[in-house]
Amino acid sequence: MTSSAGARDAAATPPAVIRVDTGKVAGRRELHFATLADLVADVDHLADLDRAARLQQLGNWTLGQTLGHLAAWNNFPFDGYPLKEPPLPIKLILRLSKRRFFRGPMPAGVKIPGIDGGTKAFEPLETDEGLHRFHRAIERLRSTPPPLPNPIFGHLSHDEWMTLALRHGELHLSFFKPT
């Protein structure tokens, strides 16, 4: 027979979280956004599906976390980056790949070395809070060119910043599918 204290302890212990290797997830959506309006339309649709419990999460983050992450990374070139610049050899190698980052899909499963969790700004958020942050960040990006250089690619044009936001959005939103 189980004591009530044991039942309380079991209820207070969260279930083990199974982490998905996002570099190996099958069935992701193939996305290519041409404009920020396309990105926003997809995000709004996903938020509607999430509210209706009709959204499948293929990766490790909820939609709210994902939208908060995208918002934060769109705000960093305005407000400052929360990490040090990468070493020069890594920066040079990545700069040689700039065209790939701006034209094709970003690779899934990549982690920033030395950063817990492999990236910044993925704290748990409710969908509506993430959506609010995302909309504010996209409107800011749409209306104003960021003043700070990208830590990898250096100074970018306004169009390049928006393109980077599109590719980043494609990567993370590909882990959500309608059910």
C-alpha positions in Angstrom: 0.0 0.0 0.0 1.3 3.5 -0.9 1.4 6.2 1.7 -0.1 9.6 0.9 3.3 11.1 1.4 4.7 8.8 -1.2 1.9 9.7 -3.6 2.6 13.4 -3.0 6.4 12.9 -3.7 5.6 11.0 -6.9 3.2 13.7 -8.0 5.7 16.5 -7.3 8.5 14.8 -9.3 8.2 15.8 -12.9 8.4 13.1 -15.5 11.8 12.7 -17.2 12.2 14.9 -20.2 13.3 13.0 -23.3 15.5 15.3 -25.5 15.1 14.9 -29.3 18.2 15.1 -31.5 16.9 17.9 -33.7 19.5 17.2 -36.3 17.8 13.8 -37.0 14.1 14.6 -36.7 12.1 13.2 -39.6 8.9 14.7 -41.0 9.7 18.3 -40.5 7.9 20.8 -42.7 9.9 22.2 -45.6 9.6 26.0 -45.4 10.8 28.9 -47.5 9.6 32.3 -46.6 10.0 35.1 -49.2 8.9 38.0 -46.9 8.4 38.8 -43.3 4.7 38.8 -44.0 5.0 35.1 -45.1 6.8 34.3 -41.8 4.2 36.2 -39.7 1.3 34.5 -41.5 2.8 31.1 -40.7 3.4 32.0 -37.1 -0.1 33.2 -36.7 -1.5 30.1 -38.2 0.6 27.9 -35.9 -0.5 29.9 -32.9 -4.2 29.3 -33.9 -3.5 25.6 -34.3 -1.7 25.4 -30.9 -4.7 27.1 -29.2 -7.0 24.6 -30.8 -4.7 21.7 -29.6 -4.1 20.8 -33.3 -0.3 21.4 -33.4 2.3 18.6 -33.3 5.7 19.5 -31.8 8.5 17.5 -33.4 11.4 19.1 -31.5 12.3 20.0 -27.9 10.6 23.4 -27.6 7.0 24.5 -27.3 5.7 27.0 -29.8 5.9 29.7 -27.1 9.6 29.0 -26.5 10.3 29.0 -30.2 8.6 32.3 -30.8 10.4 33.8 -27.8 13.7 32.5 -29.2 13.1 34.0 -32.6 12.0 37.3 -31.1 15.1 37.5 -28.9 17.5 36.8 -31.8 15.8 39.4 -33.9 16.2 41.9 -31.0 19.9 41.1 -30.2 21.3 43.2 -33.1 19.4 46.2 -31.6 20.0 45.6 -27.9 23.3 43.6 -27.9 24.3 40.0 -28.0 24.4 37.9 -24.8 27.5 36.0 -25.9 31.1 36.6 -26.9 32.2 36.8 -30.5 33.4 33.4 -31.8 37.1 32.9 -32.3 38.4 34.4 -35.5 39.0 31.0 -37.3 35.4 29.9 -36.7 34.1 33.3 -37.7 36.1 33.2 -41.0 34.9 29.7 -41.8 31.3 30.7 -41.2 31.7 34.0 -43.2 32.7 31.9 -46.2 29.4 30.0 -45.8 27.4 33.3 -45.7 25.7 32.7 -49.0 24.5 29.3 -47.9 23.0 30.8 -44.7 21.1 33.4 -46.7 19.8 31.3 -49.5 19.3 27.8 -48.2 18.0 26.3 -45.1 19.9 26.6 -41.8 21.1 23.2 -40.5 19.1 21.7 -37.7 20.8 20.4 -34.5 23.6 22.9 -34.5 24.7 24.1 -31.0 26.8 27.1 -30.1 29.9 25.7 -28.4 30.3 26.5 -24.7 26.7 27.7 -24.2 24.4 25.7 -21.9 21.6 24.3 -24.1 23.5 25.3 -27.3 21.9 28.7 -27.7 20.3 31.6 -25.9 16.8 32.7 -25.2 14.7 29.5 -25.1 13.1 29.9 -21.7 9.6 28.4 -21.4 6.8 30.8 -22.5 3.1 30.5 -23.1 2.2 30.7 -26.8 0.5 34.0 -26.5 3.5 35.6 -24.7 5.9 34.2 -27.3 3.6 35.4 -30.1 3.5 38.9 -28.6 7.3 39.1 -28.3 7.7 37.8 -31.9 5.3 40.3 -33.4 7.0 43.2 -31.6 10.5 42.0 -32.7 9.4 41.5 -36.3 7.8 44.9 -36.5 10.9 46.5 -35.1 13.1 44.6 -37.6 10.7 45.5 -40.5 10.7 49.2 -39.7 14.3 49.8 -38.6 17.7 48.4 -39.7 19.6 46.9 -36.8 22.6 49.1 -35.8 24.9 46.3 -34.4 27.0 44.0 -36.6 26.2 40.3 -36.6 28.8 38.5 -34.5 29.6 36.1 -37.4 28.8 37.9 -40.6 29.7 41.5 -39.5 27.7 44.4 -40.9 24.6 43.5 -42.8 22.2 45.5 -44.9 18.6 45.8 -43.8 17.5 43.2 -46.4 20.2 40.8 -45.2 19.0 41.1 -41.6 15.4 40.4 -42.7 16.6 37.4 -44.8 18.5 36.0 -41.8 15.3 36.3 -39.8 13.4 34.4 -42.5 16.0 31.5 -42.6 16.0 31.3 -38.8 12.3 31.2 -38.7 12.2 28.5 -41.3 14.5 26.4 -39.3 12.6 26.5 -36.0 9.1 26.6 -37.3 9.8 23.5 -39.4 9.5 21.5 -36.2 5.7 22.2 -35.9 3.0 20.4 -38.0 -0.7 20.6 -38.0 -2.5 17.5 -36.7 
